[in-house]
């Protein structure tokens, strides 16, 4: 009977493990499949086209050039490889307004022929119009060639403006910089505090003190991230704004402080367990050779536990990199490359959380968010693998 029960338990565990593994692989496959589809989109907004006068020598424009033209930062075709003449950006609303005022007023019906006439008689024009209004029969109108999204524009881009028209901007650098900036300073803050508390609990605190502090610290890991976010928004953000005399308190520094608090339980718990697992014989040998308790901690116990402490640091980084809600609430969500800690930033997880609900399924914006998910997966996977490799080398630093 016992043997049958053991076989049944083994079978259930095997099925459970296999099913879990398959589900994880399917999720990863789906994530990367959706992300790869992002680069199959064109750089111009779907359903629209850019038209120029037939005499214009420019064949195509990059996404950044299109943005600069319609933001009126580029005003001459010579700047984008064309003739020395003024660029005249036109949208459908501009053409409609022009004909309504000049001809038929509110009863005017927009026709492709009228759009073609406008483009034909304006040499420097670049018109952003829906594809159903393309004046295909007019030889004096030429549609600029659309290009597929360039991976280099995404990975090296400095602008994240997914709703910009006519060419949405998907630049990874501000989001990646914000994520790394906040996470790095969170670890710089949390590491000395976490390591100090771990050493105190493992080597200096009495049994009663340890029994009180250890559960309290571990309890911090169970607090929902939105509660940390509310605490940061109500307490830290106004404090930082007042102390540093800033226009706003939602900054990378506020995000770093919140993430440091959230990473502390992981760092303290893993590092403290590693320190306490140091064999008693090593401690006694050091003390027997005349070393003080503090010398034993600094020169024997910490070097012996270096791998476990390193794993605690790496796991703390993983906790910081993947955090979403608390960071979303206190960092200001400005998609710009930060130069100081006291500027608003936006992280990759916060971007996904804030924008996924507004991105049309299967569209270019949705695909960009899936690519961000792939990048975040790679970062967190690398952190987890690093922690595992460090933990396996635990006894090599003796």
N, C-alpha and C positions, 0 to 999 in steps of 0.2 A: 504493500500500500504506500509506504514512504517512497519507494523507488518510483512509483507511478506519479506521485505528487511532484517529485523532483524533476521528472521528465516533462511534466506539464508546465512547471514553472520555467524550465529552460526554454521550452518552445515559445511560451508567452513573451519571455524576455527577448528572444531572438526576433520574433515577429515585431515586437515593439521597437527594438533598435533598428531593424531594417526599414520599417515604415518611417521612422524619424529621419533616418539618413536619406531616404528617397525624397521625402518632403523638403528637406533642406536643400538638396541638389536641385529640385524643381524650382524652388524659390530663387536660388542663385541664377539658374538658367533663365528664368523669366525676367529677372532684374537686368541681366546683361543683354538679353534679346531686345527688350524694350529700349535700353540705353543705346544699343547699336543702331536702332532705327532712327535716332535723332539726326545722324549724319546723312540720311537719305533725303532730308528736306532741303528746299531751296532757301536762299538767304532772304528773298522777298516774301512778304506775308502771303500766305496761301489765298488764292482767289483773286489776286491783284497782279498788275504788271506795271512796268515803268516804260514810258514811251518818250521818244525825243524826236526832234525835227529830222527829216530825212537827210539833211546836209551835215548833221552832226557826225564827226569822225569817231566819237567814243563808242566802242562796241559793248563794253560791260563795265560795271563798277563793283568794287568790293562792298561788303556790308558796312564797314566803317566809313567809306566814302559816301555812301548813300545817307547814312546818319548825319554826317557833317553837312551835306548839301541841304537836307530838310530842316536841320537846326540852324541854318544860315551861318555856319562857320566856314564853309567853302563857298565863295561867291563867283568864281571864274572857272570856266571849263579848262583853261590852261593848267590849273592846279591838279586836274585829274587826267591829263593827257589829251585834251581837246584843243580847240581853237581859242584864241584870246578874245573871249566874249563873255558877257555876264550870264550867270546861270539864273533861270527863272523857275523856281519850284512851283508846281501847280498840283493841287489835289482836285478831286471831283467837286468838292464843295466850292472851291474857287471858281471853277468853270460854270457851275450852276448859277452862282451869285452874279457872275459877270453877265450871263445871257438874260437872267431875270431882270436885272437892272436896265440892260441896254435894249431888250426887245419885247418880251412877252409878259414880264412881271410874274405874278404867282401862278399863272396858267401855263407857264412854260413847261414843255415835256422834253426831258434830256434825251438826245439822240446821239448815237455813235458818230454820225456825220458831222454834227456840230462840234463834237470833241475833236474830230480829225481836222476841221477847219482851224480851230484854235491852235492846235499843235503845228499845223502846216505854216501858219503865218507868223509864228513866234520862234525865231531861230534858236534862242538859248533855252528854250523850255525843257523841263523834265516833268512829265505828268504821271502821277500815281493814280491809276484808275482801276476799277473792277474789270475782270477779263470779259464780262458780257458787254462792256461798252467799248471794246477795242475797235477802232475804225480800220478793219482789215483791208478794205478796198481802196484805201487812200495810199498811193505810193510815196507821198511826202511825209509819211509817219512811219517810224521804225521802233520796234519793240526791243528794248535792251535784253541781252541774253541773261537769263537767270543762272546762277551757279549753285552747286551743292555747298552746304555748309562745310567749311574747312576746319578740320580738327585743330590746326594750329591757331586759328582765330578763337576757338573755344578755350583751349588750354593756356593760351598766352594773352587772351583778351582781358582788358582792364575795365570793361563796362558790362554791368548786368542790368539790362533794361528789357525784360521779356515782352513788355506790352508796347514798345516803341514801334512806330510806323514811319516809313514803309518797311524798314528792315529791323526786326527785333535784334537786340544785342545780348549775346550769351558769352560773357567773359568770366572764366573761372577764377582768375587771380584774386580779385577782391574777396571772394568767398573763402578760398583756400587760405589766403593770408589772415583773414579774420579768425578762421578756425584754429590755425596754428598759433597765432598771436595770443589768443585768449587761453588756449590750452597750455602753451609754454609757460606763461606767467602764473597760471594756476598751479602748475607743478613746482615752479620756483618758490611760490609761497607755501604750498602744502608740504613739500619735502622736508625742510628742516623741522617744522612743527610735528609732522607725523613721525619722523624718525626719533625726535626727542621724546615724544610720548611713548613710543614703542619701547625705547630703552628704559624709560622710567618704569613702565609696567612690568617689563621682563626682569629687570635687575635691581631696581631700587625700591619699588613700592612694596608695602607689606601685603600679606594675603588678604586682609580685610579690605584694604584700599583697592587692590586689584579686582576683587570680586564685585566692588561697587562700580568702578570706572569702566571695566571691560564691557559689561552689558550695556551701559549707557552709551558708549562709543559705537557699539554695534547697532544700537537702536537708531543712530543717526542715518544709517544706510537704508532704513525702512521708511524714512519720511518721504512722501511724494515730492517729486521735483517741482511741482507747481507751488507747493508750500514754500520751498526755498525761493522760488521766483517772487512770490508775494512778499516774503521777508526782505529780499533784495530791493524790490520796487518801493516798499514803504519805508524801510530803514536805511539801507545802504545808499541808494541812489540820491535821496535828498542830502545825506551826510557828505557824500563825495562832492556833490555840486556846491555845497556851502564851504567845505574845507578848502577845496582847490579853486574856488571862484570860477566855476565853469558855466557856460551857457546852459548845458544840460548835464544831468548826472548819469544818463544811460550811456555808458562808455565801456570800452574793453576792460578797463580796470574793475568796474563793477562786476562784469562777467567773470573775470579771473578770481575775484574774491569769493563769489558764490560757488564756482567750480572747485576752488581750493577747499572750501568747507565740505562739499559733497565728496571730494576725493579722499579726505582725511580718514574716514572709517576703513576704506580699503587698504590704504597705505599702512595705517596703524596695525590693523588686524594681521595682515600677511607678514609684515616686518616683525611684529611681536612674537608670532608663532615661530618664525625662523630663528629669532634670538633665543627663545626658550628651548628650542630643540638642540641647542649646542650641548654636546655631552658634558656631564658634570666633571668627568675626569680631566677634560681640557681646562676647565676653570680651576680645579684643584691643583693641577700641575703648574699653572701660571702663578697662583698664590703661593705654592710651595717653593717656587724659585725666588720669592721675595717681592713679586709685583704687588702693587696696591690694587684695590678693587677697581678704581678708575682706570689704571693702566691695563688691567685685564680686560675691561670692557672695550677700551679703545684699540688695543693692539692684538687682542686674541679673539674676543667674541665677535666683534663687528667684522673683521676680515673673514672669519669662519662663516659668518652669516651673509657675506656680501652678495651671494647669488640670490638668496631669498629676499634680501632688501631690494636688489635690482628688480626682481620680479614684482615686488610691491610697487615700485616706482612705475614700471611699465603698465601694470594693471590700473594704477591711478591715472596714467595718461589716457588709457583706453576709456576710462570712465568719463574723463573730461572731454575727449574728442567727440564722443557719441551723445552727449547731453543735448537736449532740445529745448524743453519748455522753459526752464529757468533762464537759459541764455537768451531765448526769444524775448523774455520779459524785461531784461535789464541792460541789454547791449545797444539799444537804439535802432537796430536793423537798418543801418545805412550801408549799402553795397559799395563801399569805397576801400581802397587800399590804405590801411592805417599807417601813420608815421609815429604816433605816440600812443601810450596806453589810455590817454584821456580824450579819445575820439570815439564816436559811435562806430560800430562794426556790425557785420552780419556773418554768421557762420553757416556752414553747409547744412547741418541738421535743422537750424532755424529757418533757412530758406525753403527747404522741402516742406516743413510743417506749415509755413505761412502761405505758400503759393499753390500747393497741390490741389486744394479744394477749388481754386479758381481756374486751373489749367484745363482746357478742353481735352477729353480723353482722345489719345491718338494724335494730338497736334504737336507742333514743334515745341511749345512750352512744356507740355507733359513729358516729351522725350528728353528735354534738357534736364528736368528734375530727376528722371531715371538715371541719366549719366551721373548726376551728382550723387545719387544713391550708390552707384557702382564705385565711385571714387571713395565714398565714405566706407563702403564695405571693404575695399582694398586696404584702407588705412587701419581700420579696426582689426582686420584679419592679420595684418602685419604686426600690429601691437600684440595680439594674442599669441601668435607664433613666436614672437620674440620673448614673451614671458615664459612660454613653455620651454624654449631652448635654454633660457637662463636657469630655470628651475631644475632642469636635468643635469646641469653642470654644477650643482650645489657643492659637491665634495671636491671639486677640482681646485678650489681656492684655499684649501686647508694649509 
